[in-house]
């Protein structure tokens, strides 16, 4: 997430980040990398091997895990806006997730 003016100024860097993020997701999704990924999770979260494997499995759950196609959940953005409208300071009513999503960066990054 960033401001539109910052994204425009750093378009190349943002698109490179998106491509790197995609590569990381692809690496994570390879069953052969499950053990190494769990080791990394365990180190950074300071949890044991069994817990790290559970985190990995939840992260890659096809129904509730990370979006491997990198799409942005419109419903998720709607939820964030609704919560921000209720609890954010200063209070303001935020709606219309499409106002906050610019998929052009994702599209350009994935098509390079």
DSSP file (Angstrom, degrees, kcal/mol; ACC not computed):
  #  RESIDUE AA STRUCTURE BP1 BP2  ACC     N-H-->O    O-->H-N    N-H-->O    O-->H-N    TCO  KAPPA ALPHA  PHI   PSI    X-CA   Y-CA   Z-CA
    1    1 A X              0   0    0      0, 0.0     2,-0.3     0, 0.0     0, 0.0   0.000 360.0 360.0 360.0 137.8    0.0    0.0    0.0
    2    2 A X        -     0   0    0      0, 0.0     2,-0.2     0, 0.0     3,-0.0  -0.970 360.0 -81.3-159.9 171.1    1.2    3.5   -0.8
    3    3 A X     >  -     0   0    0     -2,-0.3     4,-2.5     1,-0.1     5,-0.2  -0.508  40.2-119.5 -77.6 151.4    0.1    6.8   -2.0
    4    4 A X  H  > S+     0   0    0      1,-0.2     4,-2.4     2,-0.2     5,-0.2   0.888 112.7  52.2 -60.3 -40.6   -0.5    7.3   -5.7
    5    5 A X  H  > S+     0   0    0      1,-0.2     4,-1.8     2,-0.2    -1,-0.2   0.888 111.2  47.1 -66.5 -37.0    2.1   10.0   -6.0
    6    6 A X  H  > S+     0   0    0      2,-0.2     4,-1.8     1,-0.2    -2,-0.2   0.905 111.9  50.8 -68.8 -41.0    4.8    7.9   -4.3
    7    7 A X  H  < S+     0   0    0     -4,-2.5     7,-0.2     1,-0.2    -2,-0.2   0.910 110.2  49.5 -62.7 -41.5    3.9    4.9   -6.5
    8    8 A X  H >< S+     0   0    0     -4,-2.4     3,-1.0     1,-0.2    -1,-0.2   0.898 111.1  49.5 -65.2 -39.8    4.1    7.0   -9.6
    9    9 A X  H 3< S+     0   0    0     -4,-1.8    -1,-0.2     1,-0.2    -2,-0.2   0.832 121.4  34.6 -66.0 -32.8    7.5    8.3   -8.6
   10   10 A X  T 3X S+     0   0    0     -4,-1.8     4,-2.9     1,-0.2     5,-0.2  -0.110  75.3 135.1-116.4  34.8    8.8    4.9   -7.9
   11   11 A X  H <> S+     0   0    0     -3,-1.0     4,-2.7     1,-0.2     5,-0.2   0.899  74.0  48.2 -52.3 -49.5    7.0    2.9  -10.6
   12   12 A X  H  > S+     0   0    0      1,-0.2     4,-2.1     2,-0.2    -1,-0.2   0.914 114.4  45.8 -61.3 -43.5   10.1    0.9  -11.6
   13   13 A X  H  > S+     0   0    0      2,-0.2     4,-2.4     1,-0.2    -1,-0.2   0.901 112.9  50.6 -66.2 -40.4   11.0    0.0   -8.0
   14   14 A X  H  X S+     0   0    0     -4,-2.9     4,-2.3    -7,-0.2    -2,-0.2   0.915 111.3  47.4 -63.8 -43.7    7.4   -0.9   -7.2
   15   15 A X  H  X S+     0   0    0     -4,-2.7     4,-2.2    -5,-0.2    -1,-0.2   0.873 111.1  51.6 -67.5 -35.7    7.1   -3.2  -10.2
   16   16 A X  H  X S+     0   0    0     -4,-2.1     4,-2.4    -5,-0.2    -2,-0.2   0.900 109.3  50.9 -65.5 -39.9   10.5   -4.8   -9.4
   17   17 A X  H  X S+     0   0    0     -4,-2.4     4,-2.7     2,-0.2    -2,-0.2   0.924 109.0  51.1 -61.2 -44.7    9.2   -5.5   -5.8
   18   18 A X  H  X S+     0   0    0     -4,-2.3     4,-2.4     1,-0.2    -2,-0.2   0.917 110.4  48.7 -60.5 -44.2    6.0   -7.0   -7.2
   19   19 A X  H  X S+     0   0    0     -4,-2.2     4,-2.1     1,-0.2    -1,-0.2   0.907 112.4  48.5 -63.1 -41.2    8.0   -9.4   -9.5
   20   20 A X  H  X S+     0   0    0     -4,-2.4     4,-2.2     2,-0.2    -2,-0.2   0.893 110.1  51.6 -65.1 -39.4   10.3  -10.3   -6.5
   21   21 A X  H  X S+     0   0    0     -4,-2.7     4,-2.4     2,-0.2    -2,-0.2   0.905 108.6  51.7 -62.9 -41.9    7.2  -11.0   -4.4
   22   22 A X  H  X S+     0   0    0     -4,-2.4     4,-2.5     1,-0.2    -2,-0.2   0.916 109.1  50.2 -61.4 -43.1    5.8  -13.2   -7.1
   23   23 A X  H  X S+     0   0    0     -4,-2.1     4,-2.4     1,-0.2    -1,-0.2   0.896 109.6  51.5 -62.3 -39.4    9.0  -15.2   -7.2
   24   24 A X  H  X S+     0   0    0     -4,-2.2     4,-2.7     2,-0.2    -2,-0.2   0.914 110.2  48.3 -64.1 -42.5    8.9  -15.6   -3.5
   25   25 A X  H  X S+     0   0    0     -4,-2.4     4,-2.3     2,-0.2    -2,-0.2   0.917 111.0  50.8 -63.7 -42.8    5.4  -16.9   -3.6
   26   26 A X  H  X S+     0   0    0     -4,-2.5     4,-0.5     2,-0.2    -2,-0.2   0.906 111.5  48.1 -62.1 -41.0    6.3  -19.3   -6.4
   27   27 A X  H >< S+     0   0    0     -4,-2.4     3,-1.3     1,-0.2     6,-0.3   0.940 111.8  49.7 -62.9 -47.0    9.3  -20.6   -4.3
   28   28 A X  H 3< S+     0   0    0     -4,-2.7    -2,-0.2     1,-0.3    -1,-0.2   0.872 105.3  58.0 -58.2 -38.3    7.1  -21.0   -1.2
   29   29 A X  H 3< S+     0   0    0     -4,-2.3     2,-0.6    -5,-0.2    -1,-0.3   0.598  80.9 100.7 -73.9 -10.7    4.5  -22.9   -3.2
   30   30 A X    X<  -     0   0    0     -3,-1.3     3,-2.4    -4,-0.5     4,-0.3  -0.660  69.9-144.7 -77.8 119.1    6.9  -25.6   -4.2
   31   31 A X  G >  S+     0   0    0     -2,-0.6     3,-1.6     1,-0.3     4,-0.3   0.818  97.9  64.8 -53.2 -32.1    6.4  -28.6   -2.0
   32   32 A X  G 3  S+     0   0    0      1,-0.3     4,-0.3     2,-0.1    -1,-0.3   0.713 100.4  52.2 -64.7 -19.0   10.2  -29.3   -2.1
   33   33 A X  G <> S+     0   0    0     -3,-2.4     4,-2.9    -6,-0.3    -1,-0.3   0.393  77.8 101.1 -97.3   2.1   10.8  -26.0   -0.3
   34   34 A X  H <> S+     0   0    0     -3,-1.6     4,-2.6    -4,-0.3     5,-0.2   0.908  83.2  47.0 -55.0 -47.5    8.4  -26.7    2.6
   35   35 A X  H  > S+     0   0    0     -4,-0.3     4,-2.3    -3,-0.2    -1,-0.2   0.929 114.2  45.4 -63.4 -47.0   11.2  -27.6    5.0
   36   36 A X  H  > S+     0   0    0     -4,-0.3     4,-2.1     2,-0.2    -1,-0.2   0.900 113.9  50.4 -63.8 -39.7   13.4  -24.7    4.2
   37   37 A X  H  X S+     0   0    0     -4,-2.9     4,-2.7     1,-0.2    -2,-0.2   0.917 110.0  49.9 -64.4 -42.1   10.4  -22.3    4.4
   38   38 A X  H  X S+     0   0    0     -4,-2.6     4,-3.0    -5,-0.3    -1,-0.2   0.886 108.3  53.4 -63.7 -38.3    9.4  -23.8    7.8
   39   39 A X  H  X S+     0   0    0     -4,-2.3     4,-2.2     2,-0.2    -1,-0.2   0.926 110.7  46.8 -60.5 -43.9   13.0  -23.3    9.0
   40   40 A X  H  X S+     0   0    0     -4,-2.1     4,-2.4     2,-0.2     5,-0.3   0.923 113.1  48.5 -63.9 -45.5   12.8  -19.6    8.0
   41   41 A X  H  X S+     0   0    0     -4,-2.7     4,-2.9     1,-0.2     5,-0.3   0.932 110.9  51.4 -59.9 -46.3    9.4  -19.2    9.6
   42   42 A X  H  X>S+     0   0    0     -4,-3.0     5,-1.3     1,-0.2     4,-1.1   0.899 111.2  47.4 -59.4 -42.7   10.6  -20.8   12.8
   43   43 A X  H  <5S+     0   0    0     -4,-2.2    -1,-0.2     3,-0.2    -2,-0.2   0.932 118.3  39.4 -63.7 -46.5   13.7  -18.5   13.0
   44   44 A X  H  <5S+     0   0    0     -4,-2.4    -2,-0.2     1,-0.2    -1,-0.2   0.815 124.6  36.9 -79.2 -29.8   11.7  -15.3   12.4
   45   45 A X  H  <5S-     0   0    0     -4,-2.9    -1,-0.2    -5,-0.3    -2,-0.2   0.532 102.3-130.3 -96.4  -7.2    8.7  -16.2   14.5
   46   46 A X  T  <5 +     0   0    0     -4,-1.1     2,-0.3    -5,-0.3    -3,-0.2   0.945  60.9 133.3  55.3  52.3   10.7  -18.0   17.1
   47   47 A X      < -     0   0    0     -5,-1.3    -1,-0.2    -6,-0.2    -2,-0.1  -0.867  58.2 -95.8-125.7 162.5    8.5  -21.1   17.1
   48   48 A X     >  -     0   0    0     -2,-0.3     4,-2.5    -3,-0.1     5,-0.2  -0.148  41.5 -97.2 -72.7 171.7    9.3  -24.7   17.0
   49   49 A X  H  > S+     0   0    0      1,-0.2     4,-2.5     2,-0.2     5,-0.2   0.896 121.3  51.0 -58.2 -46.5    9.4  -26.9   13.9
   50   50 A X  H  > S+     0   0    0      1,-0.2     4,-1.8     2,-0.2    -1,-0.2   0.919 112.9  46.0 -61.7 -43.7    5.9  -28.3   14.3
   51   51 A X  H  > S+     0   0    0      2,-0.2     4,-2.5     1,-0.2    -1,-0.2   0.903 111.3  52.8 -64.8 -40.6    4.4  -24.8   14.7
   52   52 A X  H  X S+     0   0    0     -4,-2.5     4,-2.5     1,-0.2    -2,-0.2   0.893 108.1  50.5 -63.1 -39.6    6.4  -23.5   11.8
   53   53 A X  H  X S+     0   0    0     -4,-2.5     4,-2.5     2,-0.2    -1,-0.2   0.876 109.7  51.0 -65.7 -36.6    5.1  -26.3    9.6
   54   54 A X  H  X S+     0   0    0     -4,-1.8     4,-2.3     2,-0.2    -2,-0.2   0.913 110.0  49.3 -65.5 -42.1    1.5  -25.4   10.7
   55   55 A X  H  X S+     0   0    0     -4,-2.5     4,-2.9     2,-0.2    -2,-0.2   0.938 111.1  50.2 -60.7 -46.5    2.1  -21.8    9.8
   56   56 A X  H  X S+     0   0    0     -4,-2.5     4,-2.0     1,-0.2    -2,-0.2   0.936 110.6  49.2 -56.6 -48.6    3.4  -22.8    6.4
   57   57 A X  H  < S+     0   0    0     -4,-2.5    -1,-0.2     1,-0.2     4,-0.2   0.881 113.3  46.3 -62.4 -38.6    0.4  -25.0    5.7
   58   58 A X  H >< S+     0   0    0     -4,-2.3     3,-1.1     1,-0.2    -1,-0.2   0.904 109.6  54.7 -68.5 -40.7   -2.0  -22.2    6.7
   59   59 A X  H 3< S+     0   0    0     -4,-2.9     7,-3.1     1,-0.3    -2,-0.2   0.870 116.0  37.9 -59.8 -37.6   -0.1  -19.7    4.6
   60   60 A X  T 3< S+     0   0    0     -4,-2.0    -1,-0.3     5,-0.2    -2,-0.2   0.277  80.0 137.0-101.3  10.9   -0.4  -21.9    1.6
   61   61 A X    <>  -     0   0    0     -3,-1.1     4,-2.6    -4,-0.2    -3,-0.1  -0.398  54.5-137.9 -57.7 126.2   -4.0  -23.1    2.2
   62   62 A X  T  4 S+     0   0    0      1,-0.2    -1,-0.2     2,-0.2     6,-0.1   0.793  97.8  37.8 -61.6 -28.1   -5.7  -23.0   -1.2
   63   63 A X  T  4 S+     0   0    0      1,-0.1    -1,-0.2     0, 0.0    -2,-0.1   0.859 135.5  13.5 -90.6 -38.3   -8.9  -21.6    0.3
   64   64 A X  T  4 S+     0   0    0     -6,-0.1    -2,-0.2     2,-0.0     3,-0.1   0.380 106.1  89.6-123.2   2.5   -7.8  -19.2    3.0
   65   65 A X  S  < S-     0   0    0     -4,-2.6    -5,-0.2     1,-0.2    -6,-0.2  -0.024  87.7 -42.6 -90.5-164.8   -4.0  -18.7    2.4
   66   66 A X        -     0   0    0     -7,-3.1     2,-0.9     1,-0.1    -1,-0.2  -0.252  62.2-108.7 -60.5 143.6   -2.0  -16.3    0.4
   67   67 A X    >   -     0   0    0      1,-0.2     3,-1.4     4,-0.2    -1,-0.1  -0.662  28.0-165.5 -77.1 109.1   -3.3  -15.4   -3.1
   68   68 A X  T 3  S+     0   0    0     -2,-0.9    -1,-0.2     1,-0.3   -42,-0.1   0.762  89.1  54.5 -69.6 -23.7   -0.8  -17.1   -5.3
   69   69 A X  T 3  S-     0   0    0     -3,-0.1    -1,-0.3     2,-0.0    -2,-0.1   0.433 109.2-127.2 -88.8   1.9   -2.1  -15.1   -8.3
   70   70 A X    <   +     0   0    0     -3,-1.4    -2,-0.1     1,-0.2   -48,-0.0   0.632  51.2 158.9  65.6  17.9   -1.4  -11.9   -6.3
   71   71 A X        -     0   0    0      1,-0.1     2,-0.5    35,-0.0    -1,-0.2  -0.292  42.6-118.1 -66.9 158.6   -4.9  -10.6   -6.9
   72   72 A X        -     0   0    0      4,-0.0     2,-0.8     3,-0.0     3,-0.1  -0.872  23.0-125.0-100.3 127.8   -6.2   -8.0   -4.5
   73   73 A X     >  -     0   0    0     -2,-0.5     4,-2.4     1,-0.2     5,-0.2  -0.610  16.9-164.9 -75.3 110.8   -9.2   -9.0   -2.5
   74   74 A X  H  > S+     0   0    0     -2,-0.8     4,-2.4     1,-0.2    -1,-0.2   0.896  93.1  52.3 -61.9 -39.0  -11.9   -6.4   -3.1
   75   75 A X  H  > S+     0   0    0      2,-0.2     4,-2.2     1,-0.2    -1,-0.2   0.883 107.9  51.9 -64.8 -37.3  -13.8   -7.8    0.0
   76   76 A X  H  > S+     0   0    0      2,-0.2     4,-2.3     1,-0.2    -2,-0.2   0.921 110.3  47.1 -64.1 -43.7  -10.6   -7.5    2.1
   77   77 A X  H  X S+     0   0    0     -4,-2.4     4,-2.6     1,-0.2    -2,-0.2   0.899 110.3  53.8 -64.0 -39.7  -10.1   -3.8    1.1
   78   78 A X  H  X S+     0   0    0     -4,-2.4     4,-2.4     2,-0.2    -1,-0.2   0.902 108.5  49.6 -60.1 -41.4  -13.8   -3.2    1.8
   79   79 A X  H  X S+     0   0    0     -4,-2.2     4,-2.7     2,-0.2     5,-0.2   0.924 110.2  49.8 -63.8 -45.1  -13.3   -4.7    5.3
   80   80 A X  H  X S+     0   0    0     -4,-2.3     4,-2.7     1,-0.2    -2,-0.2   0.920 112.3  48.1 -59.8 -43.9  -10.3   -2.5    5.9
   81   81 A X  H  X S+     0   0    0     -4,-2.6     4,-2.2     2,-0.2    13,-0.4   0.903 111.5  49.9 -64.4 -40.8  -12.2    0.6    4.8
   82   82 A X  H  X S+     0   0    0     -4,-2.4     4,-1.5     2,-0.2    -2,-0.2   0.927 113.5  45.4 -63.9 -45.0  -15.2   -0.3    7.0
   83   83 A X  H  X S+     0   0    0     -4,-2.7     4,-3.1     1,-0.2     5,-0.4   0.901 112.4  51.5 -65.6 -40.3  -12.9   -0.8   10.0
   84   84 A X  H  X S+     0   0    0     -4,-2.7     4,-1.9     1,-0.2     8,-0.3   0.876 107.5  53.7 -62.7 -37.4  -11.0    2.4    9.3
   85   85 A X  H  < S+     0   0    0     -4,-2.2    -1,-0.2    -5,-0.2    -2,-0.2   0.848 116.7  38.0 -65.4 -33.9  -14.3    4.3    9.1
   86   86 A X  H  < S+     0   0    0     -4,-1.5    -2,-0.2    -5,-0.1    -1,-0.2   0.917 132.7  19.8 -82.4 -47.0  -15.3    3.0   12.5
   87   87 A X  H  < S+     0   0    0     -4,-3.1    -3,-0.2    -5,-0.1    -2,-0.2   0.581  93.8 108.9-107.0 -12.4  -12.1    3.1   14.4
   88   88 A X     <  -     0   0    0     -4,-1.9     2,-0.4    -5,-0.4     4,-0.1  -0.305  66.5-111.8 -71.7 150.9   -9.8    5.5   12.6
   89   89 A X  S    S+     0   0    0      1,-0.2     2,-0.2     2,-0.1    -2,-0.0  -0.995 105.4  35.4-125.7 124.7   -8.9    8.9   13.9
   90   90 A X  S    S-     0   0    0     -2,-0.4     2,-0.2    -5,-0.1    -1,-0.2   0.546 103.8-128.2 -71.9 154.1   -9.9   11.3   12.5
   91   91 A X        +     0   0    0     -2,-0.2     2,-0.3    -4,-0.1    -6,-0.1  -0.504  41.0 155.7 -73.4 134.9  -13.2    9.6   11.7
   92   92 A X        -     0   0    0     -8,-0.3     2,-0.6    -2,-0.2    -4,-0.2  -0.971  45.1-108.8-155.4 150.3  -14.3    9.7    8.1
   93   93 A X        -     0   0    0     -2,-0.3     2,-0.4    -7,-0.0   -11,-0.1  -0.703  37.1-174.3 -84.6 118.9  -16.5    7.5    6.0
   94   94 A X        +     0   0    0     -2,-0.6     2,-0.3   -13,-0.4    -9,-0.2  -0.938  15.7 144.4-115.8 136.0  -14.5    5.5    3.5
   95   95 A X        +     0   0    0     -2,-0.4     4,-0.1     1,-0.2   -17,-0.0  -0.843  32.2  69.4-150.8-173.9  -16.1    3.3    0.9
   96   96 A X    >   -     0   0    0     -2,-0.3     3,-2.1     1,-0.1     4,-0.4   0.989  51.3-156.5  57.0  80.0  -15.7    2.1   -2.7
   97   97 A X  G >> S+     0   0    0      1,-0.3     3,-1.9     2,-0.2     4,-0.6   0.797  88.6  69.6 -53.0 -30.8  -12.6   -0.2   -2.6
   98   98 A X  G 34 S+     0   0    0      1,-0.3     3,-0.5     2,-0.2    -1,-0.3   0.766  88.5  64.4 -63.1 -22.9  -12.1    0.5   -6.3
   99   99 A X  G <4 S+     0   0    0     -3,-2.1    -1,-0.3     1,-0.2    -2,-0.2   0.751 108.5  40.3 -67.9 -22.7  -11.1    4.0   -5.5
  100  100 A X  T <4 S+     0   0    0     -3,-1.9     2,-0.5    -4,-0.4    -1,-0.2   0.419  99.6  83.9-108.2  -1.4   -8.1    2.6   -3.6
  101  101 A X     <  +     0   0    0     -4,-0.6     2,-0.5    -3,-0.5   -27,-0.0  -0.912  44.7 177.1-110.7 125.5   -7.0   -0.1   -5.9
  102  102 A X    >   +     0   0    0     -2,-0.5     3,-0.8     1,-0.1     4,-0.4  -0.875   0.2 178.0-123.9  96.7   -4.7    0.5   -8.9
  103  103 A X  T 3>  +     0   0    0     -2,-0.5     4,-2.6     1,-0.2     5,-0.2   0.445  60.2  93.1 -79.4   0.3   -4.0   -2.8  -10.5
  104  104 A X  H 3> S+     0   0    0      1,-0.2     4,-2.6     2,-0.2    -1,-0.2   0.859  83.5  52.5 -65.1 -33.8   -2.0   -1.3  -13.3
  105  105 A X  H <> S+     0   0    0     -3,-0.8     4,-2.4     2,-0.2    -1,-0.2   0.925 111.8  45.4 -66.9 -44.1    1.3   -1.8  -11.4
  106  106 A X  H  > S+     0   0    0     -4,-0.4     4,-2.4     2,-0.2    -2,-0.2   0.931 114.0  49.4 -62.8 -46.6    0.5   -5.5  -10.9
  107  107 A X  H  X S+     0   0    0     -4,-2.6     4,-1.1     1,-0.2    -2,-0.2   0.928 113.5  44.9 -60.5 -47.8   -0.5   -5.9  -14.5
  108  108 A X  H  < S+     0   0    0     -4,-2.6     3,-0.3     1,-0.2     4,-0.3   0.910 113.6  50.5 -63.8 -42.1    2.7   -4.2  -15.8
  109  109 A X  H >< S+     0   0    0     -4,-2.4     3,-0.9     1,-0.2    -2,-0.2   0.901 112.2  46.0 -64.8 -40.3    5.0   -6.0  -13.4
  110  110 A X  H 3< S+     0   0    0     -4,-2.4    -1,-0.2     1,-0.2    -2,-0.2   0.677 111.0  53.1 -78.5 -16.3    3.6   -9.4  -14.3
  111  111 A X  T 3<        0   0    0     -4,-1.1    -1,-0.2    -3,-0.3    -2,-0.2   0.316 360.0 360.0-101.1   8.6    3.6   -8.8  -18.0
  112  112 A X    <         0   0    0     -3,-0.9    -1,-0.2    -4,-0.3    -2,-0.1   0.440 360.0 360.0 -90.3 360.0    7.3   -7.8  -18.2
